[in-house]
């Protein structure tokens, strides 16, 4: 918005709040898995949280990859750089 692009990278510190991402998931799975034992509920919700974290980290890595790709100009790359 109105902030300079130099300070936009500071939004990366929001990763501290990553544990908040799975709270709604934990509540939803708690309601859906009421008929199972507590151990089974914890196992399934932990696995779902793990899957969610993997997707989140993959997304963040893809964003970083695209961001870093902006600094490499394929138009001036040599044949040895394998720029496709």
Secondary structure, 3 states (H helix, E strand, C coil): CCCCHHHHHHHHHHHHHHHHHHHHHHHHHHHHCCCCCHHHHHHHHHHHHHHHHHHHHHHHHHHHHHHHHCCCCHHHCCHHHCCC
